[in-house]
Amino acid sequence: MKYTWIITLAVVLIAGCSGIQVSQDYDPATGFGSLQSFRWEAKVQESTGDPRLDNPLRDSRIRSAVERVLKEKGFAASEGEESAFLVRYRDVLNKKLESAGGIGFGIGSYGRHGGVAIGTGNNLRETEDASLIIDFLDPESKALLWRGTGTQRFKEYDDPTKASRDINQLVEKILDQFPPKT
């Protein structure tokens, strides 16, 4: 019982560190409560020029996850022109430089003299962050109604089950923000 709060805190901290950062933007004039149905803006996703992203299997996983989450939220998929909003997504890769070193700081003394030392890491490596951007559009004007973005470190998979699991988690976190709490 004595360590229960420590274990609880550790579990909360670990659960909160999923590595996915999400954000949203939307038109506050939109009546999100009146939106009931959706359809995809295009049957084929726009090419990014990167074969890792322009993967029909990845496209299928993203579309399935978006449709599943929207249906769970009470929105109906429709094929006709009567859809309340259109859905599209984009995948973007951003290269980043990361320092693999850290900063060190030390204080010491030698006889009557003291000293301070500061060291920095100089080991740089290039990484890639992947952003999945999901847009909801007005079907007539194509005006943006809502945009959700999820960003995490890009991974390549050798196991389709893990790829599906991670895409589902990413889409769920992005769409947790929809409809916005106004």
C-alpha positions in Angstrom: 0.0 0.0 0.0 2.9 2.3 0.8 4.2 2.2 -2.8 0.8 2.2 -4.6 1.0 5.9 -5.4 4.5 5.5 -6.9 3.4 2.6 -9.1 0.3 4.5 -10.2 2.4 7.6 -11.1 4.8 5.4 -13.1 1.9 3.8 -15.0 0.3 7.2 -15.8 3.7 8.6 -17.0 4.4 5.6 -19.2 0.9 5.7 -20.7 1.2 9.4 -21.4 4.4 8.9 -23.3 3.0 7.4 -26.5 5.2 9.5 -28.7 2.3 11.0 -30.7 1.7 14.7 -30.6 -1.7 15.8 -31.8 -3.2 19.2 -32.7 -6.4 20.5 -34.3 -7.6 23.5 -36.0 -11.2 24.2 -37.1 -13.7 26.9 -38.2 -15.6 27.9 -35.1 -18.6 28.9 -37.2 -19.1 25.2 -38.2 -22.1 23.5 -36.6 -20.4 20.2 -35.9 -23.5 18.8 -34.2 -25.3 18.8 -37.6 -22.7 16.7 -39.4 -24.0 13.2 -39.7 -22.4 11.6 -42.8 -19.1 11.6 -44.6 -17.4 10.4 -47.8 -13.9 10.4 -49.1 -13.0 13.4 -51.2 -11.0 11.1 -53.6 -10.9 7.3 -54.2 -7.2 7.4 -54.7 -4.8 9.3 -52.3 -2.6 12.0 -53.8 0.9 10.8 -54.4 3.7 12.1 -52.1 6.6 10.9 -54.3 7.9 8.8 -51.4 7.3 5.0 -51.9 7.3 4.4 -48.2 4.1 6.6 -47.9 2.6 5.9 -51.4 1.9 2.4 -50.3 -1.6 1.0 -51.2 -1.5 -1.1 -48.0 -0.8 1.9 -45.8 -3.6 3.8 -47.6 -6.0 1.0 -46.9 -5.1 0.9 -43.3 -5.5 4.6 -42.8 -8.8 4.7 -44.6 -10.1 1.8 -42.6 -9.0 3.3 -39.3 -10.6 6.7 -40.2 -13.9 5.0 -41.2 -14.0 2.8 -38.1 -13.4 5.7 -35.7 -15.9 8.0 -37.4 -18.6 5.2 -37.4 -17.9 4.6 -33.7 -18.5 8.3 -33.1 -21.9 8.0 -34.8 -21.1 9.3 -38.3 -22.4 7.3 -41.3 -20.4 6.6 -44.4 -22.1 7.6 -47.6 -21.3 7.3 -51.3 -23.7 9.9 -52.6 -23.6 13.7 -52.8 -25.7 14.0 -49.6 -22.6 13.7 -47.3 -22.3 16.3 -44.6 -18.5 16.5 -45.0 -15.6 15.1 -47.1 -12.6 13.4 -45.7 -9.0 13.5 -47.0 -5.7 12.8 -45.5 -2.0 13.6 -46.2 1.1 11.9 -45.0 4.2 14.1 -44.6 7.8 13.2 -43.6 10.0 15.8 -42.0 13.7 15.2 -41.5 15.2 16.3 -38.2 18.7 16.3 -36.7 19.0 14.9 -33.2 21.9 15.1 -30.9 22.6 11.7 -29.4 24.8 13.2 -26.8 23.8 15.0 -23.7 25.0 17.9 -21.5 27.3 17.1 -18.6 28.1 19.4 -15.7 30.6 18.8 -13.0 32.1 20.7 -10.1 35.3 19.6 -8.4 38.2 20.8 -6.4 41.9 20.2 -6.5 43.7 21.4 -3.4 42.6 25.0 -2.8 41.3 25.5 -6.4 37.9 24.6 -7.7 36.7 24.0 -11.2 33.6 23.7 -13.3 33.4 21.5 -16.4 30.6 21.5 -19.0 30.5 19.0 -21.9 28.1 18.6 -24.7 27.4 15.7 -27.0 28.4 16.1 -30.6 27.0 12.9 -32.1 24.3 14.0 -34.6 21.9 11.7 -36.4 19.1 12.3 -38.9 15.6 11.1 -38.0 12.3 11.4 -39.7 9.0 12.5 -38.1 5.8 11.4 -39.9 2.7 13.6 -39.7 -0.7 12.3 -40.6 -3.1 15.2 -41.4 -6.8 14.4 -41.6 -9.0 17.1 -43.1 -12.8 17.4 -43.1 -14.2 19.7 -45.9 -17.5 21.2 -46.8 -18.7 19.1 -49.7 -19.9 22.1 -51.8 -17.3 24.8 -51.3 -14.4 22.4 -50.4 -13.6 24.9 -47.5 -11.7 23.3 -44.6 -14.0 22.7 -41.6 -11.6 20.8 -39.3 -8.0 19.6 -39.4 -6.4 17.1 -37.1 -2.7 16.3 -37.1 -0.7 13.6 -35.4 3.1 13.5 -35.5 5.4 10.8 -34.4 8.7 9.2 -35.3 8.5 7.5 -38.7 8.9 3.7 -38.6 9.1 1.0 -41.2 7.5 -2.3 -40.4 8.3 -5.9 -41.2 5.0 -7.0 -39.6 1.7 -5.9 -41.0 0.0 -6.4 -37.7 2.2 -3.9 -36.0 1.8 -1.4 -38.8 -2.0 -1.7 -38.5 -1.9 -1.4 -34.7 0.2 1.8 -34.9 -1.9 3.4 -37.6 -5.1 2.6 -35.7 -3.5 4.2 -32.5 -2.4 7.3 -34.5 -5.8 7.8 -36.2 -7.7 7.3 -32.8 -5.5 9.9 -31.1 -6.1 12.4 -33.9 -9.9 11.8 -34.1 -10.2 11.9 -30.3 -10.2 15.7 -30.9 -13.3 15.6 -33.2 -15.8 17.0 -32.9 -14.1 19.9 -31.1 -15.3 20.9 -27.7 -16.6 24.4 -28.3 
